[in-house]
């Protein structure tokens, strides 16, 4: 063959590989064994944020890899060098703006013609966001010239790269649109029939289902003949097994010999998972909207039966169930509310059957858990009362959720069965029914609470009307919201009067202050309470002299919300006409008593003088007590004072030391317990000197050879005397005992 033609074909092949790599949506990087970057594609530049020249000056292993990942990457590359097998690992890549991008790296080792390691090349997957094929194609189109240098030297390298691409790549002949070349990913996309095969030479009609072949051929001919590219961001394709796949691809013309139709390159990614996830999100959103609508209808229901029926109908519609039943123990009706729901054409369940089935399911399956899901195959393991029967057509695979009361106690259940498509209920159906059961429980609790509140309001009205005092509730502008019967009888307001301003009502009932002046609007107790003031028992008059004047005591207070905002004012009115008349009579009597106050004042002044003299004497006594205390602390003898009962009332430090008792511990105790004296020789108890003083009224000395036994058991030979304590009138008020230690002298 002509060498020039061989060179052209070689150049065309290398250009194809270069363009395939440049157009690849998979980020690609090649670097030396030391990490110096030698080649990247546009996808990698977009991932890193760096320009071409900037990247050539950076190191993949140190500049673009954070320190925390150095050890992991070094281990992966060491394994690559040792085994030669591609290594897949995750790390973070530092972008130009300093942010870190989580990526997955598929690293390969390239060897030169002599088999020596030459460089690393890696395919990098951005784990935070996958770029679209169209954006990839645009970036590849703008930068495809980047890898056209040194084509012959990189031929083997590009072959290896295309074989390992995650994206699928294929080239079709422009003449007959037969497949000329493809990478393994393309065969995988075509389905299990073609997995691992070389599809070269196959026609589009062989590879693509008949229904899709004509459209694919038309698009490929347009690209080949018109030289324009074609892209689809989300194309539904059926592989050889009939499974639906979603592809994001671009068709590009590849120029061949002059005058010939261009070959067609197919480059793309499978986006099945992303599309299916989007479809699932859309279905979930639509379900959520329906759930919100049903929830609003449940909360708007005015009785337990209506709320239960709407919850059951909504659950059946949203899950696709053919049949449903529900029961609830209604506090408002004091009975079990039972409802059923069925799709058009389905046999409805009788109330008796519904009640029997729901009770059985609740007692056997929902006592310990809020929701239960059972497939049709699992129904055989249920108790007979829960199983399918002619009388109970509901239970052929079921989903049930418990309804709870305000204290989370079980009050009933929602139950569904027989999905219209024949499938079993899934986890999404379970979550939806549980949400509806929760909303239904809240709605039923709301209805019960509203019923109780209405009943309570009637009771409160009866209680307020039975009060003796009038009670009026105003809004913050002073308009009447409510008043009880005593207030209505007291003021005689009509419904039109309720809408009057406070000032207009004052003028109508001639409401005056104690000084006889009419109340101004801003002086009214209710108006002041609306400003936050609490008014207590403020007296005014209704009518006037000669007009049946009555005296009214008014109290007013603001009503606040949980946030502290004043939302209303409550006022109470008590007719105190008789009390007011009695008060006026008392005022007259008080005037007559004022004359007597001067005499009482003189007596008070005399008592004050006596009180001053008493204070002076008290001060002298306190000073005398202080001198006595200093004296007792200073003398060397022990001193103990007792009351008439012989209980200790005072001890000086010497007495505390010899007895072993502190003053605080000894006060109030009998003297015999604190002052334990015995005969020195025999150890027999000595005569109690205090008892002898109190009996004789004279000074008494202790007998010779008397020993004091301390609290700790130590013995001291003492001498002492006891004397009575007499008052000014000579009466005995206690005994003082004085003693000292003569142990050393005796020895």
C-alpha positions in Angstrom: 0.0 0.0 0.0 1.1 3.6 -0.7 3.1 4.8 2.4 1.4 8.2 2.1 -2.0 6.6 2.3 -0.9 4.6 5.3 0.3 7.7 7.0 -3.1 9.4 6.3 -5.0 6.5 7.7 -2.7 6.5 10.8 -3.2 10.2 11.2 -7.0 9.7 10.8 -6.9 7.0 13.4 -4.9 9.0 15.9 -7.1 12.1 15.2 -10.1 10.0 16.0 -8.7 8.8 19.3 -7.6 12.3 20.2 -11.0 13.7 19.4 -12.7 10.9 21.3 -10.7 11.6 24.4 -11.1 15.4 24.1 -14.9 15.1 23.6 -15.3 12.7 26.5 -17.5 13.9 29.3 -15.4 11.9 31.8 -12.7 14.2 33.3 -9.3 12.8 32.2 -5.7 13.6 33.4 -2.3 12.3 32.5 0.7 13.0 34.6 4.3 11.8 35.0 5.4 9.3 37.7 6.3 12.4 39.9 2.8 13.8 39.5 3.6 16.6 37.0 0.5 17.1 34.8 1.2 16.5 31.1 -2.3 16.3 29.6 -5.9 16.9 30.7 -9.2 17.2 28.8 -11.7 20.0 29.0 -13.9 18.1 31.5 -11.0 18.0 33.9 -10.3 21.7 33.5 -13.9 22.4 34.2 -13.7 20.2 37.3 -10.5 21.9 38.6 -11.3 25.4 37.6 -7.7 25.9 36.2 -6.7 26.8 32.7 -4.5 24.7 30.4 -1.3 26.5 31.1 -1.9 26.7 34.8 -2.5 22.9 35.0 0.8 22.2 33.2 2.6 24.0 36.0 0.8 22.1 38.8 1.4 18.7 40.4 -1.6 16.2 40.5 -0.3 14.5 43.6 0.6 17.5 45.7 -1.1 20.7 44.4 -4.5 19.3 43.6 -4.7 16.7 46.4 -5.2 17.9 50.0 -2.7 16.6 52.5 -5.3 14.4 54.2 -5.5 12.2 51.1 -1.8 11.9 50.3 -1.3 8.6 52.2 -4.4 7.0 50.6 -3.3 8.1 47.1 0.3 6.9 47.6 -1.0 3.5 48.7 -3.2 3.2 45.6 -0.4 4.2 43.2 2.0 1.8 44.9 -0.5 -1.0 44.3 -0.9 0.2 40.7 2.9 0.1 40.2 3.2 -3.3 41.8 0.3 -5.1 40.0 -0.2 -3.0 36.9 -3.9 -3.4 37.4 -6.1 -0.2 37.3 -6.8 1.2 40.7 -10.2 2.8 41.7 -10.2 5.0 44.8 -12.0 8.1 46.2 -10.4 11.3 47.3 -10.9 15.1 47.2 -9.6 17.4 44.5 -8.7 21.0 45.3 -10.2 23.5 42.8 -8.6 26.8 41.9 -11.1 28.7 44.1 -9.9 26.6 47.1 -13.1 24.5 47.3 -12.8 20.7 47.6 -14.6 18.4 45.2 -15.2 14.7 46.1 -14.1 12.6 43.2 -13.6 9.0 42.2 -10.3 8.2 40.4 -9.7 5.2 38.1 -5.9 5.3 37.7 -4.0 3.4 35.0 -0.2 2.9 34.4 1.1 3.5 30.9 4.3 1.7 29.8 6.5 2.7 26.9 7.6 0.4 24.0 10.2 -1.2 26.3 7.6 -2.0 28.9 8.9 0.6 31.4 6.4 2.7 33.5 6.1 6.0 31.7 3.2 7.9 33.2 -0.2 7.6 34.9 -3.5 8.4 33.3 -6.7 8.6 35.2 -10.4 9.0 34.6 -12.0 11.2 37.3 -15.6 11.2 38.2 -17.1 14.2 40.0 -19.2 12.7 42.8 -21.0 16.0 43.5 -22.4 16.6 40.0 -22.2 14.8 36.7 -21.8 17.0 33.6 -24.2 16.7 30.7 -23.1 15.2 27.5 -24.1 18.4 25.6 -21.9 20.6 27.8 -19.1 18.0 27.4 -19.5 18.1 23.6 -19.3 21.9 23.6 -16.2 21.9 25.7 -14.6 19.2 23.6 -15.5 21.0 20.4 -13.7 24.2 21.7 -10.6 22.4 22.9 -10.3 19.3 20.6 -7.0 20.6 19.1 -5.3 20.2 22.5 -4.3 16.6 22.0 -3.4 16.6 18.3 0.3 16.9 18.8 2.7 13.9 18.6 -0.1 11.7 17.3 2.2 8.7 16.4 3.8 8.6 19.9 0.4 8.6 21.6 -1.4 6.0 19.4 -1.2 3.1 21.8 -1.9 5.4 24.7 -5.2 6.6 23.2 -6.2 3.0 22.3 -5.9 2.1 26.0 -7.8 5.1 27.1 -10.8 4.6 24.9 -11.1 1.0 26.0 -11.6 2.1 29.6 -14.0 5.0 29.2 -17.2 5.0 31.3 -18.9 6.9 28.5 -19.9 4.9 25.4 -18.2 5.8 22.1 -18.9 4.3 18.7 -18.0 5.2 15.1 -20.3 4.4 12.2 -19.3 4.4 8.5 -20.7 7.4 6.5 -21.3 5.2 3.5 -23.6 2.5 4.9 -23.8 3.4 8.6 -22.3 0.1 9.7 -20.4 0.1 13.0 -16.7 0.6 12.4 -15.5 0.8 16.0 -16.8 0.9 19.6 -15.6 0.7 23.1 -16.8 -1.9 25.7 -19.3 0.6 27.2 -21.2 0.7 23.9 -21.7 -3.0 23.9 -22.9 -2.9 27.5 -25.5 -0.2 26.5 -26.8 -2.4 23.7 -27.9 -5.0 26.2 -27.0 -8.5 27.4 -27.2 -10.0 23.9 -24.2 -8.0 22.8 -22.2 -8.0 26.1 -18.5 -8.6 25.5 -18.8 -9.0 21.7 -17.1 -7.1 18.9 -20.0 -5.4 17.1 -17.9 -4.1 14.2 -19.8 -4.4 10.9 -23.2 -4.5 12.5 -25.9 -2.3 11.0 -28.1 0.1 13.0 -31.1 -2.2 12.2 -29.4 -5.1 13.9 -28.4 -3.1 17.0 -31.5 -1.0 17.6 -35.1 -2.2 18.0 -37.2 -1.9 14.8 -39.4 0.8 16.2 -36.4 3.0 16.9 -34.2 2.1 14.0 -35.7 4.4 11.3 -35.4 7.5 13.6 -31.8 6.6 14.5 -30.9 6.1 10.8 -32.4 9.5 9.8 -30.5 11.4 12.5 -27.2 9.7 11.6 -27.6 10.4 7.9 -28.3 14.0 8.6 -25.1 14.3 10.7 -23.1 12.5 8.0 -24.4 14.4 5.0 -25.0 17.8 6.4 -21.9 17.9 8.7 -23.8 19.1 11.7 -23.9 17.6 15.1 -27.0 16.3 16.9 -27.6 16.0 20.7 -30.3 14.5 22.9 -30.1 15.2 26.7 -32.6 12.4 27.6 -33.3 9.7 25.0 -35.3 6.6 25.9 -33.7 3.5 24.3 -34.6 -0.1 24.6 -31.7 -2.6 24.7 -31.6 -6.1 23.4 -33.6 -7.4 26.5 -36.3 -4.8 26.0 -35.2 -2.9 29.1 -35.6 0.9 28.9 -32.4 2.9 29.2 -32.0 6.6 29.1 -29.1 8.1 27.2 -27.5 11.5 27.0 -25.6 11.5 23.7 -24.2 13.5 20.9 -23.7 12.6 17.2 -20.7 14.2 15.6 -19.4 14.2 12.0 -15.9 12.8 11.4 -14.4 14.1 8.1 -13.0 11.3 5.9 -11.4 11.4 2.4 -12.4 14.4 0.4 -15.8 14.0 -1.3 -16.8 11.0 0.9 -19.6 11.2 3.4 -18.4 11.8 6.9 -18.3 9.1 9.4 -20.6 9.5 12.5 -19.2 9.4 16.0 -21.6 8.6 18.8 -20.5 9.8 22.3 -22.6 9.7 25.4 -23.5 8.6 28.9 -26.2 6.4 30.3 -28.4 8.5 32.6 -31.0 5.9 33.5 -30.5 6.2 37.2 -30.8 10.0 37.1 -33.9 10.0 34.9 -35.6 7.4 37.0 -34.8 9.3 40.2 -36.3 12.4 38.6 -39.4 10.5 37.6 -39.7 9.1 41.2 -39.3 12.6 42.6 -42.1 13.8 40.3 -44.4 11.0 41.4 -43.6 11.7 45.0 -44.3 15.4 44.5 -47.7 14.7 42.9 -48.5 12.3 45.8 -47.4 14.9 48.3 -49.8 17.5 46.7 -52.6 15.0 46.8 -51.7 14.2 50.4 -51.9 17.9 51.3 -55.3 18.2 49.6 -56.7 15.2 51.4 -55.3 16.4 54.7 -57.0 19.8 54.3 -60.3 18.1 53.6 -59.9 15.9 56.6 -59.2 18.9 58.9 -62.2 20.7 57.4 -64.6 17.8 58.2 -67.3 18.7 60.8 -67.8 15.2 62.2 -65.8 12.0 62.9 -67.6 10.0 60.2 -66.8 12.6 57.5 -63.2 12.9 58.5 -62.7 9.1 58.6 -64.4 8.6 55.2 -62.3 11.3 53.5 -59.1 9.8 55.0 -60.0 6.3 53.8 -61.0 7.5 50.3 -57.8 9.5 50.0 -55.7 6.6 51.1 -57.3 4.2 48.7 -56.9 6.7 45.8 -53.3 7.5 46.5 -52.2 3.9 47.0 -54.3 2.4 44.2 -56.1 0.0 46.5 -59.5 -1.4 45.4 -61.0 -1.7 48.9 -60.6 -0.1 52.2 -62.3 -0.1 55.7 -61.8 2.1 58.8 -63.2 2.2 62.3 -62.8 4.7 65.1 -64.1 4.9 68.7 -65.7 8.3 68.6 -65.9 10.1 71.9 -68.4 12.6 70.5 -70.8 9.9 69.4 -69.8 7.4 72.2 -69.8 4.6 69.6 -67.6 3.0 67.0 -67.7 4.9 63.7 -67.2 2.5 60.7 -66.8 3.4 57.1 -65.7 1.7 53.9 -64.4 2.7 50.4 -64.2 0.8 47.2 -63.1 1.4 43.6 -65.8 1.4 40.8 -66.8 -2.2 40.1 -65.5 -3.6 43.4 -67.8 -5.3 45.9 -68.3 -3.0 48.9 -67.9 -4.2 52.5 -70.9 -4.2 54.8 -70.6 -2.2 58.1 -70.7 -5.4 60.1 -67.9 -7.0 58.0 -65.8 -3.8 58.3 -66.2 -3.7 62.0 -65.3 -7.4 62.4 -62.3 -7.1 60.1 -60.9 -3.9 61.5 -61.3 -5.1 65.1 -59.5 -8.4 64.3 -56.6 -6.6 62.5 -56.2 -4.1 65.3 -56.1 -6.6 68.1 -53.8 -9.1 66.4 -51.5 -6.8 64.4 -51.5 -3.2 65.6 -51.3 -3.4 69.4 -47.6 -2.9 69.5 -46.8 -1.0 66.2 -48.4 2.0 64.3 -48.5 0.4 60.9 -48.4 -3.1 59.4 -47.9 -4.3 55.8 -48.6 -7.9 54.7 -48.2 -9.3 51.2 -50.8 -11.7 49.7 -48.4 -14.6 50.2 -48.1 -13.8 53.9 -51.8 -13.8 54.5 -51.8 -17.5 55.2 -49.9 -17.0 58.5 -52.6 -14.7 60.0 -55.2 -15.9 62.6 -58.4 -17.2 61.0 -60.3 -14.1 62.2 -58.0 -11.9 60.0 -57.9 -14.1 56.9 -59.9 -13.8 53.7 -63.4 -15.3 53.7 -66.6 -14.8 51.8 -67.9 -12.6 54.6 -64.6 -10.6 54.7 -63.5 -9.9 51.1 -61.1 -7.2 52.1 -58.1 -9.2 53.3 -56.1 -10.3 50.2 -52.8 -8.6 51.0 -53.3 -5.6 53.3 -51.9 -2.4 54.6 -53.2 -1.0 57.9 -52.3 2.0 60.2 -53.4 2.7 63.7 -55.4 5.8 64.6 -54.4 7.4 67.9 -56.1 9.6 70.4 -54.7 12.7 72.1 -52.7 10.5 74.5 -51.4 8.3 71.6 -53.7 5.5 72.7 -55.1 3.3 70.0 -58.6 4.5 68.9 -59.1 2.6 65.6 -57.4 2.0 62.2 -57.3 2.6 58.4 -57.1 -0.6 56.4 -56.5 -1.1 52.6 -56.3 -4.2 50.4 -56.2 -5.5 46.8 -54.1 -3.1 44.8 -55.6 -2.5 41.3 -52.4 -3.4 39.5 -52.2 -6.7 41.4 -48.9 -5.8 43.2 -48.2 -5.9 46.9 -48.2 -2.7 48.9 -44.7 -1.2 49.1 -42.8 1.0 51.6 -43.9 4.2 49.9 -47.6 3.1 50.3 -46.8 2.3 54.0 -45.3 5.7 54.6 -48.2 7.5 52.9 -50.9 5.6 54.8 -49.0 6.3 58.1 -49.0 10.0 57.2 -52.7 10.0 56.4 -53.4 8.1 59.7 -51.5 10.7 61.6 -53.5 13.5 59.9 -56.7 11.7 60.4 -55.9 11.2 64.1 -55.2 14.9 64.4 -58.5 15.7 62.5 -60.5 13.3 64.7 -58.8 14.8 67.8 -59.7 18.3 66.6 -63.3 17.3 66.1 -63.5 15.8 69.5 -61.8 18.9 71.0 -64.1 21.2 69.2 -67.1 19.3 70.4 -65.8 19.4 73.9 -65.0 23.1 73.6 -68.5 23.9 72.4 -69.9 21.9 75.3 -67.5 23.7 77.6 -68.5 27.1 76.2 -72.2 26.3 76.9 -71.2 25.4 80.5 -69.2 28.6 80.9 -72.1 30.7 79.6 -74.4 29.0 82.2 -71.8 29.7 84.9 -71.3 33.3 83.9 -75.0 33.9 83.8 -75.4 32.5 87.3 -72.9 35.0 88.7 -74.2 37.9 90.9 -71.8 40.4 89.3 -71.9 41.6 85.8 -69.2 40.5 83.4 -68.3 42.2 80.0 -65.6 41.2 77.5 -64.4 43.9 75.1 -62.0 43.9 72.2 -58.9 46.1 72.3 -60.9 49.0 70.6 -63.5 48.9 73.4 -66.4 47.3 71.5 -68.4 44.7 73.5 -67.8 41.1 72.5 -69.8 39.4 75.2 -71.7 40.1 78.4 -73.6 37.9 80.9 -77.1 38.3 82.1 -76.4 40.4 85.3 -74.4 42.9 83.1 -77.2 43.0 80.6 -79.8 43.7 83.3 -77.4 46.3 84.9 -76.9 48.3 81.7 -79.7 47.4 79.4 -77.5 47.4 76.3 -79.0 46.5 73.0 -77.0 44.7 70.2 -76.6 48.1 68.5 -75.0 49.4 71.7 -72.3 46.7 71.5 -70.9 48.5 68.4 -70.8 51.9 70.1 -67.5 53.5 71.0 -66.6 53.6 74.8 -67.3 57.4 74.9 -70.8 56.9 73.3 -71.7 54.3 75.8 -70.6 56.5 78.8 -72.9 59.3 77.7 -75.8 56.9 77.2 -75.7 55.4 80.7 -74.5 58.7 82.4 -71.5 57.0 84.0 -69.7 59.3 86.5 -66.7 59.3 88.8 -66.8 59.8 92.5 -66.3 63.5 92.0 -69.5 63.6 89.9 -67.7 64.2 86.6 -68.5 62.1 83.5 -65.8 59.6 82.6 -63.7 60.6 79.6 -63.2 57.8 77.0 -59.5 57.3 77.9 -60.3 57.3 81.6 -62.6 54.2 81.4 -61.3 51.1 83.2 -61.7 49.0 80.1 -59.7 51.4 77.9 -56.9 51.6 80.5 -56.8 47.8 80.7 -56.4 47.7 76.9 -53.2 49.7 77.5 -52.0 47.0 79.9 -53.2 48.5 83.3 -55.0 46.3 85.8 -57.9 48.2 87.5 -59.2 47.0 90.8 -62.5 48.0 92.4 -62.9 51.5 91.0 -66.3 53.0 92.1 -68.5 55.2 89.9 -72.2 56.0 89.6 -74.8 55.3 86.9 -77.7 57.8 86.4 -77.6 60.7 88.8 -79.5 62.3 91.7 -83.2 61.9 91.1 -82.6 59.4 88.3 -82.3 56.2 90.3 -78.6 56.7 91.0 -76.7 53.4 91.5 -73.0 53.0 92.6 -71.0 50.4 90.7 -67.5 48.9 91.5 -65.6 48.1 88.4 -62.5 45.9 87.9 -60.8 45.4 84.5 -57.8 43.4 83.3 -56.2 42.7 79.9 -56.3 39.3 78.4 -53.0 38.3 76.8 -52.0 35.7 74.3 -49.1 33.3 74.8 -46.8 35.9 73.2 -47.9 38.6 75.6 -50.0 40.5 73.1 -53.3 42.0 74.6 -56.2 40.4 72.7 -59.2 41.4 74.8 -60.3 43.1 78.1 -62.5 41.6 80.7 -64.4 43.8 83.2 -66.5 42.9 86.2 -69.3 45.1 87.6 -70.7 44.9 91.2 -73.6 47.0 92.4 -72.3 48.6 95.7 -75.1 51.1 96.2 -75.9 49.9 99.7 -72.2 49.7 100.6 -71.7 53.3 99.3 -74.6 54.6 101.4 -73.1 52.8 104.4 -69.7 54.4 103.6 -71.2 57.9 103.6 -72.8 57.2 107.0 -69.4 56.0 108.3 -67.7 59.1 107.0 -70.1 61.2 109.1 -69.3 59.0 112.1 -65.6 59.4 111.4 -65.9 63.2 111.6 -67.3 62.9 115.1 -64.4 60.8 116.1 -61.7 63.2 115.0 -62.3 65.3 118.1 -61.3 62.4 120.3 -58.1 61.9 118.3 -56.3 64.8 120.0 -56.7 63.2 123.4 -55.4 60.0 122.1 -52.4 61.9 120.6 -51.5 63.2 124.0 -51.6 59.7 125.5 -49.5 58.5 122.7 -46.8 61.1 123.4 -46.7 60.1 127.1 -46.3 56.4 126.1 -43.5 57.5 123.8 -41.6 59.1 126.6 -42.0 55.9 128.7 -40.8 53.9 125.8 -37.7 56.1 125.4 -36.8 55.6 129.1 -37.2 51.8 128.7 -34.9 51.9 125.7 -32.2 53.7 127.8 -32.5 51.1 130.6 -32.3 48.3 128.0 -29.0 49.8 126.7 -27.6 50.0 130.2 -28.5 46.3 130.7 -26.8 45.3 127.5 -23.6 47.1 128.5 -23.7 45.4 131.9 -24.1 42.0 130.3 -21.2 42.6 128.0 -19.0 43.6 131.0 -20.1 40.4 132.8 -19.2 38.3 129.8 -15.8 39.8 129.5 -15.3 39.1 133.2 -16.3 35.5 133.0 -14.0 34.9 130.1 -11.1 36.5 132.0 -11.2 34.8 135.4 -9.4 31.5 136.0 -12.3 29.7 137.7 -14.9 27.7 135.9 -18.4 29.3 136.1 -21.7 27.6 135.3 -25.1 29.2 135.6 -28.4 27.3 135.7 -32.1 28.1 135.7 -34.6 27.0 138.4 -34.9 23.6 136.7 -31.2 23.0 137.1 -30.5 23.3 133.3 -27.3 25.0 132.1 -27.8 28.6 130.8 -24.2 29.8 130.8 -20.6 28.5 130.8 -17.3 30.3 130.7 -14.3 29.0 128.7 -12.6 27.4 131.9 -15.8 25.5 132.7 -16.0 24.3 129.0 -12.4 23.1 129.2 -12.8 21.1 132.5 -16.2 19.6 131.6 -15.3 18.8 128.0 -18.6 20.4 126.9 -18.9 23.4 124.6 -21.3 26.1 125.7 -23.5 25.5 122.7 -23.7 21.8 123.4 -24.3 22.2 127.2 -27.0 24.9 127.2 -30.4 23.4 128.0 -29.0 20.2 129.4 -29.3 19.1 133.1 -26.4 20.2 135.2 -25.8 16.6 136.4 -25.1 15.5 132.7 -22.6 18.3 132.1 -21.1 18.8 135.6 -20.4 15.1 136.6 -18.9 15.2 140.2 -18.0 12.1 142.3 -16.3 11.3 145.6 -12.6 11.1 145.0 -12.0 7.9 147.0 -15.1 5.8 146.3 -16.2 7.2 143.0 -19.8 7.5 144.3 -21.8 10.5 143.0 -21.6 13.7 145.1 -24.6 15.6 146.3 -26.0 18.0 143.6 -25.0 21.5 144.8 -27.6 23.3 142.7 -30.4 21.2 144.1 -29.2 22.0 147.6 -29.0 25.8 146.9 -32.5 25.8 145.4 -33.7 23.9 148.5 -32.0 26.1 151.1 -31.6 29.4 149.4 -28.1 29.6 150.8 -24.5 29.4 149.5 -23.2 25.8 149.5 -19.6 24.6 149.3 -18.6 21.3 147.8 -17.5 18.5 150.1 -13.7 17.9 150.3 -12.2 15.3 148.0 -14.6 16.0 145.1 -13.6 15.0 141.6 -15.0 16.2 138.3 -15.3 13.7 135.5 -15.1 15.4 132.0 -17.0 14.3 129.0 -13.9 12.6 127.7 -13.4 10.6 131.0 -10.6 12.7 132.5 -10.7 13.4 136.3 -10.0 16.7 138.0 -9.9 17.3 141.8 -11.9 20.6 142.3 -13.1 22.9 145.0 -16.2 24.9 144.4 -19.2 26.7 145.8 -22.7 27.3 144.6 -24.8 30.4 145.3 -28.4 31.5 144.4 -29.0 34.2 141.8 -31.5 36.6 143.2 -33.6 39.3 141.4 -34.3 42.9 142.6 -37.3 41.5 144.6 -35.1 38.8 146.3 -36.6 35.9 144.5 -34.3 33.2 143.3 -34.0 33.0 139.5 -31.2 30.4 139.2 -27.9 29.1 140.6 -24.3 30.1 139.8 -21.6 27.4 140.4 -17.9 28.5 140.7 -15.1 25.9 140.8 -11.4 25.5 140.1 -8.9 22.7 139.5 -6.7 21.8 142.5 -5.4 18.5 141.1 -1.7 19.6 141.0 -1.8 21.1 144.6 -3.3 17.9 146.0 -0.6 15.8 144.3 
